[in-house]
Structures are given as C-alpha cells and as structure tokens.
C-alpha cells in the first residue's frame, strides 16, 4: 500500500493539496485532517512529542495505521500538518512504502495567517480549540506548545498557562498568554510565536528526510504558485505514482481562507527580524541549501545574522 503524507506548516496550502488529490487522483483514499475514528494526531500527541513521550504517541499512531491499512484503496493520501508536529518519526516504521510532499510558503505569510486564524478561533470561542497537557496547562490544539527546545533557545520561558485574549500589548498585538520572554525581557507576539514554529517545522522536515534517507521519496512545492501550475501539479502526480481520473488537471476546489487577508506590516517585518536574529545559527543553516536555495520567499532567512 502506498501512503502519502505532507511535510508542512499549517496555512501552507495543505487543504488545497487535499483538493488536488481528491479531484484528480484515482483509487486514492484522500484525507485532509481526519478526526473521530482516525486520530488526527493534533492536541495531546503534540504535547507528548514535546516531552518525548513516544509510547503515548505510538499507541495512537498504531491505531491509525490499522485504520489506514483498511481504507480499501491502494493509496492513502493525507495532507494534515499534524505529521511533523507529533508522529512523523514513527511513520516509516508503520508505513514502509511512503512518499512525501513538502510544501513551502513564505514564512512571514504563514506566521501572519496562523496568528490571524488563532485570534479568530479565540474571538469566536471555537469549541475544543485548546486542550490540557499532562501538566494541567492549556495549549492550542493545532500548534506547537512552546515547550519545544527552539522556544527555549530563543530565550523564552518554557511553561505557563495558555490563553490569548487576556494578553494584549498596548498597540493591540496579541501575545502568547503564557508570555514567553525574549532575552530582552519583552514577551513574544503571537506572530513571533508562529515564526518560530515555522522554522522548527522546516528543521523537522529536513531532519526527517536525513534520518530516514527519504530525500528521493520527497517532492518540494512552493506554495501557493506551484499548486496552481498545471504542469507542476502533473509532475507531483507523476512523482508519487498515482493514476489520474481525467487527462486535464482540475485545479478547482475550496481554499481554506481566513476571514481577514494576510497583509504583512512593517511592524511584523521588524518582529520577524528581531526573533530570527535571536535564534542560534544552527536553526537557519538549512535555508542556505536545497530545497530552499532558489526560493525568493526564503531570502529573509538566508541573510539573517543569528547569534
């Protein structure tokens, strides 16, 4: 059985990628973010990975492996961004025949879109948007916890209660409610939290490919423009080896848009530079080589002077 998973952050085109497979690929069981009977691997598994509790993650991963193997199709495609956040290290063992689709979008736009979505979910009190970790604290279901090493390496406090609406800066910028602190003593904005998350996810993607020798089984697409290029999408389907329903690529499908547009302000560019320049250089080394070397959207990281 062929299984296809996604190396990506949220807000990087994962839903549109799902639509491409659903509309074009024959004999595939296509899922974006499964829930219910098939564990999503969001929420507590993200916390468990941050704490290194592999047995807890394995129990859920093995359950979903049994469900996936019984999907009734020769190919299973899942475009969820939970993969790198919680259970990717177990995937090659559970799914020996695996292909990966690596989506890369401008990190500023990803972070702004993530922050907008986060704020919107809190504003409308979206049910189950948070969960409780083993320490009793609340964390956002679809994001890293900030207990991860990278947040400590940028000078943050590692643990505290999580909310958002109760913590605003005087100019209206959202903070992480547990207020991780930079080395300067100023709290990170929500935007900066998601900048750090994007960098961590990309580092995990490269570490996964290196650790399991999966470079030859991974195709990288720049989002969103290559997802809207029929020729590039055809290359994607040829690479993963799925049969198409029709000769012409169908680029339709619903995009998972935010209620507000993703507009990057000068303040956010300053916040981006501030947090990136506080990161140890080791987190930025990957952006000076393939597959990032030729991506204009990554120029903001290649030129960073990290200390």
VENGI-V952257 format. One record per pair of residues at least 24 apart in sequence whose C-alpha atoms are under 10 Angstrom apart, sorted by sequence separation. I is the first residue (numbers start at 1). J is the second residue. D is the distance in whole Angstrom. If there is no record, write none. Layout:
I/J/D + I/J/D
//
This chain:
39/63/8 + 40/64/9 + 79/103/10 + 118/142/9 + 135/159/9 + 136/160/10 + 137/161/5 + 138/162/5 + 139/163/8 + 140/164/10 + 156/180/5 + 157/181/6 + 227/251/8 + 228/252/9 + 276/300/9 + 277/301/9 + 281/305/8 + 282/306/9 + 3/28/10 + 38/63/8 + 39/64/6 + 61/86/10 + 69/94/10 + 118/143/9 + 135/160/9 + 136/161/9 + 137/162/7 + 138/163/7 + 155/180/8 + 156/181/4 + 157/182/8 + 276/301/8 + 279/304/10 + 280/305/9 + 281/306/5 + 282/307/10 + 2/28/9 + 3/29/10 + 4/30/9 + 5/31/10 + 6/32/10 + 37/63/9 + 38/64/6 + 39/65/10 + 61/87/7 + 65/91/9 + 69/95/9 + 135/161/10 + 137/163/10 + 154/180/10 + 155/181/6 + 156/182/5 + 157/183/10 + 164/190/9 + 278/304/10 + 279/305/9 + 280/306/6 + 281/307/6 + 5/32/10 + 37/64/8 + 38/65/9 + 60/87/9 + 61/88/9 + 68/95/10 + 154/181/9 + 155/182/5 + 156/183/7 + 273/300/8 + 277/304/6 + 278/305/9 + 279/306/6 + 280/307/5 + 38/66/9 + 39/67/9 + 62/90/9 + 66/94/9 + 114/142/10 + 152/180/9 + 154/182/7 + 155/183/5 + 272/300/9 + 273/301/9 + 276/304/7 + 277/305/6 + 278/306/6 + 279/307/6 + 38/67/7 + 57/86/8 + 58/87/8 + 61/90/7 + 62/91/9 + 65/94/7 + 114/143/9 + 132/161/10 + 151/180/8 + 152/181/9 + 153/182/10 + 154/183/7 + 155/184/9 + 156/185/9 + 272/301/10 + 276/305/8 + 277/306/4 + 278/307/6 + 34/64/10 + 37/67/8 + 38/68/8 + 57/87/7 + 61/91/8 + 64/94/10 + 65/95/8 + 132/162/9 + 146/176/9 + 151/181/9 + 152/182/9 + 153/183/10 + 155/185/9 + 156/186/10 + 157/187/10 + 274/304/10 + 276/306/7 + 277/307/6 + 58/89/10 + 131/162/10 + 151/182/9 + 156/187/8 + 269/300/9 + 273/304/8 + 275/306/9 + 276/307/9 + 54/86/10 + 58/90/7 + 62/94/7 + 130/162/9 + 146/178/9 + 156/188/8 + 273/305/9 + 274/306/10 + 54/87/9 + 57/90/9 + 58/91/10 + 61/94/8 + 130/163/9 + 147/180/10 + 155/188/10 + 273/306/10 + 146/180/8 + 49/84/10 + 50/85/9 + 54/89/9 + 46/82/8 + 49/85/8 + 50/86/8 + 54/90/9 + 58/94/10 + 45/82/9 + 46/83/10 + 49/86/6 + 42/80/9 + 46/84/9 + 47/85/9 + 48/86/8 + 49/87/8 + 29/68/9 + 41/80/9 + 42/81/9 + 43/82/9 + 46/85/6 + 47/86/8 + 48/87/10 + 139/178/10 + 40/80/8 + 41/81/9 + 42/82/6 + 45/85/8 + 46/86/5 + 49/89/10 + 138/178/10 + 30/71/10 + 40/81/10 + 41/82/6 + 42/83/9 + 45/86/5 + 46/87/8 + 122/163/9 + 123/164/9 + 137/178/10 + 29/71/7 + 40/82/7 + 41/83/8 + 43/85/10 + 44/86/9 + 45/87/7 + 122/164/7 + 123/165/8 + 151/193/8 + 154/196/9 + 28/71/9 + 29/72/8 + 30/73/10 + 40/83/9 + 41/84/10 + 42/85/8 + 43/86/9 + 122/165/7 + 28/72/9 + 29/73/6 + 34/78/8 + 41/85/8 + 42/86/7 + 27/72/9 + 28/73/6 + 29/74/8 + 30/75/8 + 31/76/8 + 32/77/8 + 33/78/7 + 34/79/10 + 41/86/6 + 42/87/10 + 119/164/8 + 151/196/7 + 27/73/6 + 28/74/7 + 29/75/6 + 30/76/6 + 31/77/6 + 32/78/5 + 33/79/7 + 34/80/8 + 40/86/10 + 41/87/7 + 118/164/9 + 119/165/8 + 150/196/7 + 151/197/9 + 26/73/10 + 27/74/6 + 28/75/5 + 29/76/5 + 30/77/5 + 31/78/5 + 32/79/5 + 33/80/5 + 146/193/8 + 150/197/8 + 26/74/10 + 27/75/7 + 28/76/6 + 29/77/6 + 30/78/6 + 31/79/7 + 32/80/5 + 33/81/8 + 145/193/10 + 146/194/10 + 26/75/9 + 27/76/9 + 28/77/7 + 29/78/8 + 30/79/8 + 31/80/8 + 32/81/9 + 33/82/8 + 144/193/9 + 148/197/9 + 150/199/9 + 151/200/9 + 25/75/10 + 143/193/10 + 144/194/9 + 146/196/9 + 150/200/7 + 143/194/8 + 146/197/8 + 149/200/9 + 25/77/10 + 144/196/10 + 145/197/9 + 148/200/9 + 144/197/7 + 143/197/8 + 144/198/10 + 22/77/9 + 119/174/8 + 21/77/8 + 118/174/10 + 144/200/9 + 21/78/9 + 85/142/9 + 144/201/9 + 21/79/9 + 85/143/8 + 86/144/9 + 116/174/10 + 18/77/8 + 85/144/7 + 115/174/8 + 17/77/10 + 18/78/7 + 19/79/10 + 82/142/8 + 85/145/10 + 115/175/10 + 17/78/9 + 18/79/6 + 81/142/9 + 82/143/9 + 17/79/7 + 18/80/9 + 81/143/10 + 82/144/10 + 15/78/10 + 16/79/9 + 17/80/10 + 14/78/9 + 15/79/7 + 3/68/9 + 14/79/5 + 15/80/8 + 3/69/9 + 13/79/9 + 14/80/7 + 15/81/10 + 1/68/10 + 2/69/10 + 14/81/7 + 1/69/8 + 13/81/10 + 12/81/9 + 222/291/10 + 10/80/8 + 11/81/9 + 220/290/10 + 221/291/9 + 222/292/9 + 2/73/9 + 3/74/9 + 4/75/8 + 5/76/9 + 6/77/9 + 8/79/9 + 9/80/9 + 10/81/6 + 119/190/9 + 220/291/7 + 1/73/8 + 2/74/6 + 3/75/6 + 4/76/6 + 5/77/6 + 6/78/7 + 7/79/8 + 8/80/8 + 9/81/6 + 10/82/8 + 118/190/9 + 219/291/9 + 220/292/9 + 1/74/5 + 2/75/5 + 3/76/5 + 4/77/5 + 5/78/5 + 6/79/5 + 7/80/9 + 8/81/6 + 9/82/8 + 118/191/10 + 222/295/8 + 1/75/6 + 2/76/6 + 3/77/6 + 4/78/6 + 5/79/6 + 6/80/7 + 7/81/7 + 8/82/9 + 9/83/9 + 115/189/9 + 116/190/9 + 223/297/10 + 1/76/8 + 2/77/8 + 3/78/8 + 4/79/8 + 5/80/8 + 6/81/7 + 7/82/9 + 8/83/8 + 9/84/8 + 115/190/6 + 116/191/9 + 222/297/9 + 5/81/9 + 6/82/9 + 7/83/7 + 8/84/7 + 9/85/9 + 114/190/9 + 115/191/5 + 192/268/8 + 195/271/9 + 196/272/9 + 5/82/10 + 6/83/7 + 7/84/6 + 8/85/9 + 114/191/8 + 115/192/9 + 191/268/7 + 195/272/7 + 199/276/9 + 5/83/7 + 6/84/8 + 7/85/10 + 112/190/9 + 113/191/9 + 115/193/9 + 194/272/10 + 5/84/10 + 111/190/9 + 112/191/6 + 114/193/10 + 115/194/7 + 189/268/9 + 192/271/7 + 193/272/10 + 196/275/8 + 203/282/10 + 207/286/10 + 111/191/6 + 112/192/9 + 114/194/7 + 115/195/10 + 191/271/8 + 192/272/6 + 195/275/8 + 196/276/8 + 199/279/10 + 203/283/7 + 206/286/8 + 7/88/9 + 110/191/9 + 111/192/7 + 113/194/9 + 114/195/9 + 191/272/8 + 192/273/10 + 195/276/8 + 202/283/9 + 203/284/8 + 6/88/10 + 109/191/10 + 111/193/8 + 112/194/8 + 189/271/8 + 192/274/9 + 193/275/9 + 202/284/10 + 203/285/9 + 5/88/9 + 51/134/10 + 108/191/9 + 111/194/5 + 112/195/8 + 188/271/9 + 192/275/7 + 196/279/9 + 200/283/8 + 203/286/7 + 17/101/9 + 47/131/10 + 108/192/9 + 110/194/8 + 111/195/5 + 114/198/10 + 192/276/9 + 199/283/7 + 200/284/10 + 202/286/8 + 203/287/9 + 206/290/10 + 43/128/10 + 47/132/9 + 48/133/8 + 110/195/8 + 111/196/9 + 199/284/8 + 202/287/9 + 206/291/9 + 5/91/9 + 17/103/9 + 43/129/9 + 44/130/10 + 47/133/6 + 48/134/8 + 108/194/9 + 109/195/9 + 111/197/8 + 14/101/10 + 43/130/8 + 44/131/7 + 46/133/9 + 47/134/8 + 107/194/9 + 108/195/7 + 110/197/10 + 111/198/7 + 188/275/8 + 196/283/10 + 199/286/10 + 3/91/10 + 14/102/10 + 43/131/6 + 44/132/8 + 45/133/9 + 47/135/10 + 107/195/7 + 110/198/8 + 199/287/10 + 14/103/8 + 42/131/10 + 43/132/8 + 44/133/6 + 107/196/10 + 12/102/10 + 13/103/7 + 43/133/8 + 44/134/8 + 107/197/10 + 108/198/9 + 4/95/9 + 12/103/7 + 13/104/9 + 107/198/7 + 3/95/7 + 12/104/7 + 13/105/8 + 47/139/8 + 106/198/10 + 107/199/8 + 182/274/10 + 183/275/10 + 2/95/8 + 3/96/9 + 4/97/9 + 5/98/8 + 6/99/9 + 7/100/7 + 8/101/8 + 9/102/10 + 10/103/10 + 12/105/6 + 46/139/10 + 105/198/10 + 182/275/8 + 1/95/8 + 2/96/8 + 3/97/6 + 4/98/6 + 5/99/7 + 6/100/6 + 7/101/6 + 8/102/6 + 9/103/8 + 11/105/8 + 12/106/9 + 46/140/10 + 47/141/9 + 50/144/8 + 104/198/10 + 184/278/10 + 1/96/9 + 2/97/5 + 3/98/5 + 4/99/5 + 5/100/5 + 6/101/5 + 7/102/5 + 8/103/5 + 9/104/8 + 10/105/10 + 12/107/9 + 44/139/9 + 46/141/8 + 49/144/10 + 50/145/7 + 173/268/10 + 183/278/8 + 1/97/7 + 2/98/6 + 3/99/6 + 4/100/6 + 5/101/6 + 6/102/6 + 7/103/6 + 8/104/7 + 9/105/9 + 11/107/10 + 43/139/8 + 44/140/10 + 45/141/10 + 46/142/8 + 47/143/10 + 49/145/10 + 50/146/8 + 51/147/8 + 52/148/10 + 182/278/8 + 1/98/9 + 2/99/8 + 3/100/9 + 4/101/7 + 5/102/9 + 6/103/7 + 7/104/9 + 8/105/9 + 12/109/9 + 13/110/10 + 43/140/7 + 44/141/8 + 46/143/8 + 47/144/8 + 48/145/10 + 50/147/6 + 51/148/8 + 9/107/9 + 11/109/8 + 12/110/6 + 42/140/9 + 43/141/4 + 44/142/10 + 46/144/6 + 47/145/6 + 49/147/10 + 50/148/5 + 51/149/10 + 104/202/8 + 11/110/6 + 12/111/10 + 42/141/6 + 43/142/6 + 46/145/7 + 47/146/9 + 49/148/9 + 50/149/8 + 103/202/10 + 10/110/7 + 11/111/8 + 41/141/10 + 42/142/6 + 43/143/8 + 47/147/8 + 102/202/9 + 9/110/8 + 10/111/9 + 11/112/9 + 12/113/9 + 41/142/9 + 42/143/8 + 43/144/9 + 44/145/10 + 47/148/9 + 9/111/9 + 11/113/6 + 12/114/10 + 42/144/9 + 43/145/9 + 46/148/10 + 199/301/9 + 10/113/9 + 11/114/6 + 102/205/8 + 10/114/7 + 102/206/10 + 9/114/9 + 100/205/10 + 11/117/9 + 100/209/9 + 85/197/10 + 100/214/8 + 85/200/9 + 89/204/10 + 99/214/8 + 100/215/9 + 84/200/10 + 85/201/7 + 88/204/9 + 92/208/10 + 98/214/9 + 99/215/10 + 100/216/9 + 101/217/9 + 102/218/7 + 103/219/9 + 104/220/7 + 105/221/9 + 106/222/9 + 84/201/7 + 88/205/9 + 99/216/9 + 100/217/6 + 101/218/6 + 102/219/6 + 103/220/6 + 104/221/6 + 105/222/6 + 106/223/8 + 83/201/10 + 84/202/9 + 89/207/10 + 99/217/5 + 100/218/5 + 101/219/5 + 102/220/4 + 103/221/5 + 104/222/5 + 105/223/5 + 106/224/9 + 84/203/10 + 85/204/9 + 89/208/7 + 93/212/10 + 98/217/7 + 99/218/6 + 100/219/6 + 101/220/6 + 102/221/6 + 103/222/6 + 104/223/6 + 105/224/7 + 81/201/9 + 84/204/7 + 85/205/10 + 88/208/8 + 92/212/8 + 97/217/9 + 98/218/9 + 99/219/8 + 100/220/9 + 101/221/7 + 102/222/8 + 103/223/6 + 104/224/8 + 105/225/9 + 155/275/10 + 84/205/7 + 102/223/10 + 103/224/9 + 154/275/7 + 83/205/10 + 89/211/9 + 92/214/9 + 154/276/8 + 89/212/9 + 103/226/10 + 154/277/9 + 155/278/8 + 84/208/9 + 103/227/9 + 154/278/6 + 155/279/9 + 153/278/8 + 154/279/5 + 153/279/7 + 154/280/7 + 152/279/10 + 153/280/7 + 151/279/9 + 150/279/8 + 150/280/9 + 153/283/10 + 10/142/8 + 10/143/9 + 150/283/8 + 9/143/9 + 101/236/8 + 101/239/10 + 120/258/8 + 100/239/10 + 101/240/9 + 120/259/8 + 99/239/9 + 100/240/8 + 117/257/9 + 120/260/9 + 99/240/6 + 117/258/6 + 98/240/9 + 99/241/9 + 116/258/7 + 117/259/8 + 116/259/8 + 117/260/9 + 113/257/9 + 114/258/9 + 116/260/7 + 113/258/7 + 116/261/9 + 113/259/10 + 116/262/8 + 113/260/9 + 115/262/10 + 113/261/8 + 114/262/9 + 112/261/9 + 113/262/6 + 112/262/6 + 113/263/9 + 111/262/9 + 112/263/8 + 113/264/10 + 110/262/9 + 112/264/7 + 109/262/6 + 111/264/10 + 112/265/10 + 154/307/10 + 108/262/9 + 109/263/8 + 108/263/9 + 109/264/7 + 108/264/7 + 112/268/8 + 108/265/10 + 111/268/10 + 108/268/8 + 108/269/8 + 111/272/9 + 108/272/7 + 107/272/9 + 75/241/10 + 75/242/8 + 74/242/10 + 10/194/10 + 9/194/10 + 10/197/10 + 104/291/9 + 9/197/8 + 10/198/9 + 104/292/9 + 109/297/10 + 9/198/6 + 102/291/10 + 106/295/9 + 108/297/9 + 8/198/9 + 9/199/9 + 105/295/10 + 106/296/9 + 107/297/7 + 108/298/10 + 9/200/9 + 10/201/10 + 104/295/9 + 106/297/5 + 107/298/7 + 9/201/6 + 105/297/7 + 106/298/7 + 108/300/9 + 8/201/7 + 9/202/8 + 104/297/9 + 105/298/9 + 106/299/10 + 107/300/9 + 7/201/8 + 8/202/7 + 104/298/9 + 106/300/9 + 107/301/9 + 7/202/8 + 8/204/10 + 9/205/10 + 7/204/9 + 8/205/8 + 7/205/6 + 6/205/10 + 7/206/9 + 7/208/9 + 7/209/10 + 17/223/10 + 16/223/10 + 17/224/10 + 20/227/8 + 16/224/9 + 20/228/10 + 13/222/10 + 14/223/9 + 12/222/9 + 13/223/6 + 14/224/10 + 17/227/7 + 24/234/10 + 7/218/9 + 12/223/6 + 13/224/6 + 16/227/8 + 17/228/10 + 6/218/9 + 7/219/10 + 11/223/10 + 12/224/7 + 13/225/10 + 16/228/9 + 21/233/10 + 25/237/8 + 4/217/10 + 5/218/10 + 6/219/10 + 7/220/9 + 14/227/10 + 20/233/8 + 24/237/9 + 4/218/10 + 6/220/10 + 13/227/8 + 28/242/8 + 21/236/10 + 27/242/8 + 28/243/9 + 17/233/10 + 21/237/8 + 25/241/10 + 26/242/7 + 27/243/7 + 28/244/10 + 20/237/10 + 25/242/6 + 26/243/5 + 27/244/9 + 24/242/9 + 25/243/6 + 26/244/5 + 27/245/9 + 24/243/8 + 25/244/5 + 26/245/5 + 24/244/5 + 25/245/6 + 26/246/9 + 21/242/9 + 23/244/9 + 24/245/5 + 25/246/9 + 23/245/8 + 24/246/7 + 21/244/9 + 22/245/10 + 23/246/9 + 24/247/9 + 24/248/9 + 25/249/10 + 24/249/7 + 23/249/9 + 24/250/6 + 23/250/6 + 24/251/9 + 22/250/10 + 23/251/8 + 20/249/8 + 21/250/9 + 23/252/8 + 20/250/7 + 21/251/10 + 23/253/8 + 19/250/9 + 20/251/6 + 22/253/9 + 19/251/8 + 20/252/8 + 19/252/8 + 20/253/7 + 17/251/10 + 19/253/6 + 16/251/9 + 18/253/9 + 19/254/7 + 4/240/8 + 16/252/9 + 17/253/9 + 18/254/10 + 19/255/9 + 3/240/9 + 16/253/7 + 2/240/9 + 15/253/9 + 16/254/7 + 17/255/9 + 2/241/9 + 15/254/8 + 16/255/6 + 2/242/9 + 15/255/7 + 16/256/7 + 14/255/9 + 15/256/6 + 13/255/8 + 14/256/9 + 15/257/10 + 13/256/8 + 12/256/10 + 13/257/10 + 11/256/8 + 11/257/9 + 11/258/9
//
